Amino acid sequence: MSSRADNAITVPGPAPRRRRHDAGASRRALLDAADALFDERGYDAATVRDIGERAGVDPALIARYFGSKEGLYLATLEHGPAALPTDPMELLERMLNRSDQRGSGPVPRAMVSPTLTDAMREQIREIARRRLHPIAAELGERGVQDAELRVEVLVAMAIGVALTRAGGTLPTLADVPLE
């Protein structure tokens, strides 16, 4: 027993309109979400899925716009507002605290990696230059000799200490409280 409605022919209407994609807004949302999650959780604990969810976009867009999670991280450093302290001891303390709390991010790891491509090495070099120059300039204004070299040595020492603490190969250093 079929009703007349079952036999009715339906005429398809116009195809549903696809929502317009705003690549710029999606990219910015991913940068903002990643910046917040990297700051809250650290690089390793911030997942691509969580970043996409917070941004309100498909996490696959990370690969499309940034190449990878690491590329997104580097983009947050390039465009992020986070300024480093200009006092060298505050910088050292901040770097070591962040490493103890959140682990070592890709930039410190890349700075000591012998396997970087030339393009990645140049990108890391530019990020470091942009972020460390204000500290060196401040020291230079105070009359500190070789200010740029001193800041670079400080950063290299902080990365070395942080990686060694994390690796636990020097147990006394690894176990001592940061203070």
C-alpha positions as CSV (number, residue, x, y, z in Angstrom):
1,M,0.0,0.0,0.0
2,S,1.8,3.0,-1.2
3,S,0.5,6.4,-0.6
4,R,0.4,9.1,-3.2
5,A,3.3,10.9,-1.4
6,D,5.6,7.8,-1.9
7,N,5.1,8.0,-5.6
8,A,5.7,11.7,-5.9
9,I,8.6,12.8,-8.0
10,T,10.9,15.2,-6.3
11,V,12.6,17.8,-8.4
12,P,16.0,18.6,-7.1
13,G,16.5,22.2,-6.0
14,P,19.6,24.3,-6.4
15,A,22.7,22.7,-5.0
16,P,23.5,23.8,-1.5
17,R,25.9,26.7,-1.4
18,R,29.3,25.9,-0.1
19,R,30.4,28.1,2.7
20,R,33.1,30.5,1.6
21,H,36.4,29.8,3.1
22,D,38.4,32.6,4.5
23,A,42.0,31.4,4.4
24,G,43.4,34.4,6.1
25,A,41.0,34.1,9.0
26,S,41.6,30.3,9.3
27,R,45.4,30.9,9.3
28,R,45.1,33.6,11.9
29,A,42.9,31.4,14.1
30,L,45.4,28.6,13.9
31,L,48.2,30.9,14.8
32,D,46.3,32.3,17.8
33,A,45.2,28.9,19.0
34,A,48.7,27.4,18.6
35,D,50.3,30.3,20.3
36,A,48.0,29.9,23.3
37,L,48.4,26.1,23.5
38,F,52.1,26.1,23.0
39,D,52.4,28.6,25.8
40,E,50.0,26.6,28.1
41,R,51.2,23.1,27.4
42,G,54.5,23.3,25.6
43,Y,55.2,22.1,22.1
44,D,55.1,18.4,22.7
45,A,51.8,18.4,24.6
46,A,49.9,20.7,22.2
47,T,48.3,18.4,19.7
48,V,47.4,19.3,16.1
49,R,43.8,18.1,16.9
50,D,43.6,20.4,19.9
51,I,45.0,23.4,18.0
52,G,42.4,22.8,15.2
53,E,39.6,22.4,17.7
54,R,40.5,25.6,19.5
55,A,40.8,27.5,16.2
56,G,37.5,26.1,15.1
57,V,38.9,24.8,11.8
58,D,39.9,21.4,10.4
59,P,43.4,20.5,11.8
60,A,44.4,19.4,8.3
61,L,44.7,23.1,7.5
62,I,47.9,23.1,9.6
63,A,49.6,21.0,7.0
64,R,48.1,23.2,4.2
65,Y,49.1,26.5,5.6
66,F,52.3,25.7,7.6
67,G,53.6,22.4,6.3
68,S,53.6,20.7,9.7
69,K,53.2,21.3,13.5
70,E,56.8,22.5,13.6
71,G,56.1,24.9,10.8
72,L,53.2,26.3,12.7
73,Y,55.3,26.6,15.8
74,L,57.9,28.6,13.9
75,A,55.2,30.8,12.4
76,T,54.0,31.6,16.0
77,L,57.5,32.7,16.8
78,E,57.7,34.8,13.7
79,H,54.5,36.6,14.3
80,G,53.9,36.1,18.0
81,P,54.0,39.1,20.4
82,A,56.0,37.3,23.1
83,A,59.0,39.5,23.8
84,L,61.9,38.1,25.7
85,P,63.2,39.8,28.9
86,T,66.1,42.2,28.1
87,D,67.8,41.4,31.4
88,P,70.2,38.4,30.7
89,M,69.6,36.7,34.1
90,E,65.8,37.0,33.6
91,L,66.2,35.5,30.1
92,L,68.3,32.6,31.5
93,E,65.7,32.0,34.3
94,R,62.8,32.1,31.8
95,M,64.5,29.7,29.4
96,L,65.3,27.2,32.1
97,N,61.9,27.4,33.8
98,R,60.1,26.9,30.5
99,S,62.2,23.9,29.7
100,D,61.6,22.4,33.1
101,Q,57.9,23.0,32.9
102,R,57.1,22.3,29.3
103,G,60.1,20.5,27.8
104,S,62.4,21.7,25.1
105,G,60.6,23.1,22.1
106,P,61.7,22.7,18.5
107,V,63.7,25.9,18.2
108,P,66.2,25.0,21.0
109,R,66.4,21.4,19.7
110,A,66.9,22.7,16.2
111,M,69.7,25.1,17.4
112,V,71.8,22.1,18.4
113,S,70.8,19.7,15.6
114,P,73.5,18.8,13.1
115,T,70.8,17.6,10.6
116,L,69.1,20.9,9.8
117,T,68.6,21.8,6.2
118,D,70.2,25.1,5.2
119,A,66.7,26.6,4.7
120,M,65.6,25.6,8.2
121,R,68.9,26.7,9.7
122,E,68.4,30.1,8.1
123,Q,64.9,30.3,9.5
124,I,66.0,29.5,13.0
125,R,68.9,31.9,12.7
126,E,66.5,34.7,11.7
127,I,64.1,33.9,14.6
128,A,67.0,33.9,17.0
129,R,68.4,37.2,15.6
130,R,65.1,38.9,15.8
131,R,64.4,37.8,19.3
132,L,67.9,38.3,20.8
133,H,68.8,41.5,19.1
134,P,66.9,43.7,21.6
135,I,68.7,42.1,24.5
136,A,72.1,42.6,22.9
137,A,71.1,46.2,22.0
138,E,70.1,46.9,25.7
139,L,73.4,45.5,26.9
140,G,75.3,47.5,24.3
141,E,73.6,50.6,25.5
142,R,74.9,49.8,29.0
143,G,78.4,49.6,27.7
144,V,78.8,45.8,27.8
145,Q,81.5,44.7,25.4
146,D,80.7,42.1,22.8
147,A,77.0,42.2,23.8
148,E,75.7,40.1,20.9
149,L,78.3,37.4,21.6
150,R,77.5,37.4,25.3
151,V,73.8,36.9,24.6
152,E,74.4,34.1,22.2
153,V,76.7,32.3,24.8
154,L,74.1,32.7,27.4
155,V,71.4,31.2,25.2
156,A,73.7,28.4,24.2
157,M,74.5,27.6,27.8
158,A,70.8,27.7,28.8
159,I,69.9,25.3,26.0
160,G,72.8,23.0,27.0
161,V,71.8,23.0,30.6
162,A,68.1,22.5,29.8
163,L,68.8,19.6,27.5
164,T,71.2,18.0,30.0
165,R,68.7,18.4,32.8
166,A,66.0,16.8,30.6
167,G,68.2,14.0,29.5
168,G,69.3,13.2,33.1
169,T,72.8,12.2,32.0
170,L,74.3,14.4,34.7
171,P,72.1,13.3,37.7
172,T,73.2,16.0,40.1
173,L,72.4,18.7,37.6
174,A,69.1,17.0,36.6
175,D,67.9,16.5,40.2
176,V,68.8,19.9,41.7
177,P,65.9,22.3,42.0
178,L,66.2,25.2,39.5
179,E,66.4,27.8,42.2
